[in-house]
Amino acid sequence: MMEISVQPATSFALGIVLAWLAGVRVYLTIFGIGVAAHLGVMDLPPTLELAKSPLVLGICGLMTLVEFATDKIPGVDSTWDLVHTLVRVPAGAFLGAIALPGTDGEASLAGMALGAGIATLSHGLKSGTRALINTSPEPASNWTASFAEDGLALALLWLALTHPAWALVLLLVATLAFVAAIALLLRLLRSVGRRVRGAVA
């Protein structure tokens, strides 16, 4: 069992990874840690104890399936991302409490601020990448990106619960990959724009 309170380094890595995941697949993240806590795989701080309740597990499990389907529909996925800014960032804030808990195990302002910042970053990278991909009329690139995010989220969640340090390494790689994808897509869009202007002229 993971003892969050007595392993600061592990707790820090776990909190960072879970906050980042909240910005990409918030319902899957909460469902995953809820199941892990319910099975005794990890201990949750008092602020996150609600995650293992049957009601929360049921709602998050259902919403995970809804998000899985919705995220595959071009255009709808970007609307979903926009609306879920109001869910992902606050969830990231509370998950960030694991990284920097208060002395009594409650959420600290520093941990919540860190979690909110990380969730905002990953949410921005995810939604920005998808918005750029949606400029293409074909759905294949959207499906590919969505399935890649599903696989990344599952891998990170599993590593976070088993090897948090390795999960943190994968998170850094994933962040760089998102940044590289956005840069590449912007370059492609500029190239297409120049060709269109040249053809019109």
C-alpha positions in Angstrom: 0.0 0.0 0.0 1.2 3.5 -0.8 1.8 5.6 2.3 1.5 9.1 0.9 2.1 10.8 4.2 5.4 9.1 5.0 6.9 9.2 1.5 7.3 12.9 0.5 9.1 12.2 -2.8 6.6 9.6 -3.9 3.7 11.9 -2.8 5.1 14.8 -4.8 5.5 12.8 -8.0 2.0 11.3 -7.6 0.3 14.6 -7.0 2.1 16.2 -10.0 1.1 13.3 -12.3 -2.5 13.1 -11.1 -3.0 16.9 -11.5 -1.6 16.7 -15.0 -3.9 13.9 -15.8 -6.9 15.8 -14.5 -6.3 18.3 -17.3 -6.5 15.6 -20.0 -8.9 12.8 -18.6 -10.4 14.1 -15.4 -13.1 11.5 -14.9 -10.7 8.6 -15.7 -8.2 10.0 -13.2 -10.7 10.3 -10.3 -12.2 6.9 -11.1 -8.8 5.3 -11.1 -7.6 6.7 -7.8 -11.1 5.9 -6.3 -10.8 2.3 -7.3 -7.2 2.1 -6.2 -8.2 3.5 -2.8 -11.3 1.3 -2.5 -9.1 -1.8 -3.2 -6.4 -0.6 -0.6 -3.7 0.0 -3.3 -3.2 3.6 -2.0 -4.2 5.8 0.8 -6.1 9.1 0.0 -5.7 12.3 2.0 -8.8 13.5 3.8 -9.6 16.0 1.1 -9.9 13.1 -1.5 -11.6 10.4 0.6 -14.9 11.1 -1.3 -13.3 9.7 -4.5 -13.8 6.1 -3.3 -17.4 6.5 -2.4 -19.7 4.3 -4.6 -21.6 7.3 -5.8 -18.5 9.1 -7.0 -17.1 5.9 -8.5 -20.4 5.4 -10.4 -20.6 8.9 -11.7 -17.0 9.1 -12.8 -17.1 5.6 -14.3 -20.1 6.7 -16.4 -18.6 10.0 -17.4 -15.3 8.3 -18.4 -17.3 6.4 -21.0 -19.1 9.5 -22.1 -15.8 11.4 -22.4 -14.3 8.5 -24.3 -17.0 8.7 -27.0 -17.4 12.5 -27.1 -13.6 13.0 -27.5 -13.8 11.1 -30.8 -16.2 13.6 -32.5 -14.5 16.5 -34.3 -15.7 19.9 -33.1 -17.7 18.4 -30.2 -14.4 17.5 -28.5 -13.3 21.1 -28.5 -16.6 22.2 -27.0 -16.3 19.5 -24.4 -12.8 20.7 -23.6 -14.0 24.3 -23.3 -16.8 23.4 -20.9 -14.6 21.1 -18.9 -12.1 23.9 -18.1 -14.5 24.4 -15.1 -14.0 20.8 -14.0 -10.4 19.9 -14.9 -8.6 22.8 -13.3 -10.4 22.6 -9.9 -9.9 18.8 -9.9 -6.2 19.3 -10.6 -6.1 21.7 -7.7 -7.4 19.1 -5.2 -5.2 16.3 -6.7 -2.2 18.6 -6.4 -2.8 18.6 -2.6 -1.2 15.1 -2.6 2.0 16.7 -3.9 2.3 19.3 -1.1 -0.1 18.3 1.7 -0.5 20.4 4.9 0.9 19.2 8.2 -2.5 17.7 9.1 -2.9 16.0 5.8 -5.5 18.5 4.6 -5.1 20.4 1.3 -2.5 23.2 1.4 -2.8 26.4 -0.6 0.6 25.7 -2.2 -0.4 22.2 -3.2 -3.7 23.4 -4.7 -2.1 26.2 -6.6 0.5 23.9 -8.0 -2.1 21.3 -9.0 -4.3 24.0 -10.6 -1.3 25.3 -12.6 -0.3 21.9 -13.8 -3.9 21.0 -14.8 -4.2 24.3 -16.6 -1.0 23.5 -18.5 -2.0 20.0 -19.6 -5.6 21.1 -20.3 -4.3 23.9 -22.5 -1.9 21.6 -24.4 -4.6 19.0 -24.9 -7.4 21.4 -26.0 -5.0 23.5 -28.1 -3.7 20.5 -30.0 -7.2 19.2 -30.6 -8.4 22.6 -31.8 -5.6 22.7 -34.4 -6.3 19.1 -35.5 -10.0 20.0 -36.0 -9.0 22.5 -38.7 -8.6 19.4 -40.9 -11.9 18.1 -42.3 -11.1 14.4 -42.1 -11.8 12.6 -38.8 -8.8 10.2 -38.9 -6.3 12.6 -37.3 -8.8 13.4 -34.5 -9.4 9.7 -33.8 -5.7 9.0 -33.7 -5.0 11.9 -31.3 -7.9 10.9 -29.1 -6.9 7.2 -28.9 -3.3 8.3 -28.2 -4.5 10.4 -25.3 -6.5 7.5 -24.0 -3.4 5.3 -24.1 -1.2 7.9 -22.5 -3.7 8.6 -19.7 -4.0 4.9 -18.9 -0.3 4.4 -18.9 0.3 7.4 -16.7 -2.4 6.4 -14.3 -1.0 2.9 -13.9 2.5 4.2 -13.5 1.4 6.8 -11.0 -0.1 4.1 -8.8 2.8 1.8 -9.1 6.0 3.8 -10.0 5.3 7.5 -9.5 8.8 8.6 -10.4 8.6 6.8 -13.8 5.2 8.4 -14.3 6.7 11.8 -13.8 9.3 11.0 -16.5 6.6 9.9 -18.9 4.7 13.1 -18.1 7.6 15.3 -19.0 8.0 13.4 -22.3 4.3 13.7 -23.0 4.4 17.5 -22.3 7.2 17.9 -24.8 5.3 15.8 -27.3 2.2 18.0 -27.0 4.3 21.2 -27.4 6.1 19.7 -30.5 2.7 18.7 -32.0 1.3 22.2 -31.5 4.4 23.7 -33.1 4.2 21.3 -36.1 0.5 21.9 -36.6 1.0 25.6 -36.5 3.8 25.3 -39.1 1.6 23.2 -41.3 -1.3 25.6 -41.1 1.0 28.5 -42.0 2.3 26.6 -45.0 -1.2 25.8 -46.2 -2.2 29.4 -45.7 0.7 30.6 -47.8 -0.2 28.2 -50.6 -3.9 29.2 -50.5 -2.9 32.9 -50.7 -0.5 32.2 -53.5 -3.2 30.3 -55.5 -5.7 33.1 -55.0 -3.2 35.7 -56.0 
